[in-house]
Amino acid sequence: YSLWQRAEVLECLKGSWVILTGASHTTQWTVVLANLLVDAALDTKRDQFSFNGLWTQLVDIVLVMDKKASHGRVVYKNVLVEPNSAGKAGHKKYWIGHSAKR
């Protein structure tokens, strides 16, 4: 299998929406893909979720790339974890760059 570099992935996904569904491995691939496109887009400690496939129910993230697809940013992130998993709240939903949680 060939290993794609960031520029190749960006070119392939330009203008696309990507939906990944599954459990623990899908969560891992979501983190890898998001972090390949935008540095530190997802972090399990900061965003308070795990790869175990049991407590993490949803990782919803929107990345916006510049016109040259050379830089991007996270504009929306919603991490849904099972309520009461290690004392965490059920929803970690926020718009990046806004102080008010929605």
PENORBEL-V875641 format. One record per residue. N is the residue number from 1. PHI is phi in whole degrees, 0 to 359 (NA if undefined). Layout:
BEGIN
N;PHI
N;PHI
END
This chain:
BEGIN
1;NA
2;278
3;256
4;278
5;271
6;308
7;300
8;291
9;295
10;301
11;296
12;295
13;266
14;308
15;76
16;256
17;254
18;239
19;238
20;245
21;229
22;155
23;242
24;301
25;293
26;293
27;298
28;298
29;293
30;298
31;296
32;299
33;295
34;300
35;286
36;292
37;281
38;224
39;306
40;59
41;297
42;232
43;216
44;298
45;288
46;297
47;268
48;56
49;216
50;230
51;268
52;290
53;77
54;254
55;271
56;279
57;263
58;203
59;237
60;246
61;220
62;240
63;249
64;242
65;258
66;288
67;299
68;274
69;58
70;259
71;223
72;216
73;210
74;273
75;252
76;207
77;212
78;224
79;248
80;256
81;243
82;301
83;305
84;66
85;277
86;58
87;77
88;277
89;289
90;285
91;236
92;240
93;248
94;199
95;264
96;291
97;92
98;245
99;282
100;275
101;281
102;248
END
